[in-house]
C-alpha cells in the first residue's frame, strides 16, 4: 500500500485494519476473511479488480514484498 499506492505508513495501516481487523490468536475462524494473501487485496484496492489482466507484472508479489514475510 505504501510503495504501490503511495500511502503514508499510517494510511496504509488504517487501510489494512479496515479491510482486515486484528483478531486475537484464539478467535474462532481467525483469518477466514482472506483466502488470498494481503498482496492480492492491496493490489485490488490500488489498481482495481482487473489488475492481474491490466498489470500482469503485479499478479505475483514483488521480491521486496516477499522479503518482508
LUMROKE-930000 format. One record per residue: residue number from 1; residue in one letter; x, y, z of N, C-alpha, C in turn. Coordinates in pm, whole numbers, m for minus. Each point is the difference from the previous one (the first is absolute). Layout:
BEGIN
ATOM    k  r     npx     npy     npz    capx    capy    capz     cpx     cpy     cpz
ATOM  NUM  A       X       Y       Z       X       Y       Z       X       Y       Z
...
END
This chain:
BEGIN
ATOM    k  r     npx     npy     npz    capx    capy    capz     cpx     cpy     cpz
ATOM    1  X      82    m118       0     m82     118       0      88     125       0
ATOM    2  X     112      m5      67      88     116       3      74      15    m132
ATOM    3  X      62    m107     m46      82       7    m121     m86      17    m126
ATOM    4  X    m100     m85     m17     m80       2    m123    m115      99       6
ATOM    5  X     m50      30     120    m114      88      11      32     142      43
ATOM    6  X     126      22      38      41     134      40     m57      46     133
ATOM    7  X     m44     m95      83     m56      35     130     112      19     102
ATOM    8  X     m27      82      98      94      13     111      m8    m125      85
ATOM    9  X      94     m15      92      m2    m117      90    m132      m7      76
ATOM   10  X     m46     111      54    m124      m2      79    m122     m25     m89
ATOM   11  X      m2      55    m121    m110     m27     m92      m4    m147     m40
ATOM   12  X     116     m58     m28       7    m141     m38     m48     m89     114
ATOM   13  X      42      32     122     m43     m78     116    m152      10      18
ATOM   14  X     m54     120     m12    m145      19      14     m76     m77    m108
ATOM   15  X      50       3    m123     m66     m73    m109       4    m150      25
ATOM   16  X     112     m49      48      12    m143      29     m93     m41     114
ATOM   17  X      m5      80     106     m87     m33     113    m148      13     m35
ATOM   18  X     m32      91     m91    m139      12     m45     m43    m126     m76
ATOM   19  X      89     m47     m84     m31    m119     m81      10    m128      81
ATOM   20  X      94      m5      91      27    m123      74      31      34     145
ATOM   21  X    m104      21      83      23      40     138      76    m106      79
ATOM   22  X      71      44     101      77     m91      85     m92    m101      64
ATOM   23  X      43    m125       0     m73    m106      68      97     m71      94
ATOM   24  X     m38     m18     126      87     m71      93      30    m142     m50
ATOM   25  X     111     m56      47      40    m135     m42    m107    m104      22
ATOM   26  X     m79      14     106     m99    m103      33    m140      29     m56
ATOM   27  X     m11     102     m86    m131      33     m58     m45    m110     m95
ATOM   28  X    m125     m44      14     m48    m103     m93       0      54    m144
ATOM   29  X      40     m83     m90       3      32    m143      96     115     m32
ATOM   30  X     103      18      85      98     106     m25      60     m14    m140
ATOM   31  X       8     108     m71      63      m1    m132     m90     m48    m112
ATOM   32  X    m124     m30      29     m90     m52    m102     m31     102    m109
ATOM   33  X      21     128      29     m31     105     m96      78     m18    m129
ATOM   34  X     127     m38      12      85     m10    m118      28    m144     m40
ATOM   35  X     m26     m32    m123      51    m125     m55     119      33     m88
ATOM   36  X      16     126     m33     116      49     m74      86      81      97
ATOM   37  X     125      14     m33      86      76      90     m27     150     m11
ATOM   38  X      53      74      95     m24     144       8      40      72    m129
ATOM   39  X     103     m52     m69      43      62    m126    m118      16     m95
ATOM   40  X     m78    m105     m14    m111       1     m94    m102     108      33
ATOM   41  X     m45       7     126    m102     100      30      56     140     m10
ATOM   42  X     128      18      35      60     133     m11       5      45    m146
ATOM   43  X      41     m89     m89       6      36    m141    m140      26     m55
ATOM   44  X    m100     m75      48    m139      23     m43     m49     137      44
ATOM   45  X      35      40     123     m41     131      49      70     110     m78
ATOM   46  X     130     m16     m24      78     105     m67     m31      10    m149
ATOM   47  X      m5    m115     m68      m9      m1    m147    m132     m50     m56
ATOM   48  X     m89     m48      85    m128     m52     m46       2    m152     m15
ATOM   49  X    m117     m57     m12     m14    m146      m3      62     m66    m122
ATOM   50  X      24      74    m105      58     m58    m122     150      20      m8
ATOM   51  X      62      30     115     144      30      m2      82    m114     m58
ATOM   52  X     m42    m125      21      79    m113     m52      m1      m5    m152
ATOM   53  X    m106      47     m61     m11       3    m146      69     124     m56
ATOM   54  X     m28     113      63      53     127     m51     146      25      39
ATOM   55  X      43     m57     113     138      17      49      55    m136      40
ATOM   56  X      24     m89     m97      40    m138      33     128      m8      82
ATOM   57  X      84     101      m3     121      m1      80     m28       6     149
ATOM   58  X    m123      37      37     m38       6     141     m80    m122      45
ATOM   59  X     m16     m97     m86     m78    m119      36      64     m78     114
ATOM   60  X     130       7      11      72     m67     110      69     105      85
ATOM   61  X      11     m25     130      68      95      87     144      27     m46
ATOM   62  X      41     123      19     135      39     m38     104     m62      94
ATOM   63  X     124       2     m42     109     m52      83      10      79     130
ATOM   64  X     m21     132      m6       3      83     120    m108     m42      99
ATOM   65  X    m118     m30     m51    m110     m44      85      33    m135      63
ATOM   66  X      48     m91     m82      38    m133      53     107      11     108
ATOM   67  X      90      95     m14     107      18     100     m56      44     135
ATOM   68  X    m118      59       1     m64      44     125     m67    m113      75
ATOM   69  X     m29    m109     m67     m75    m110      63      79     m67     108
END
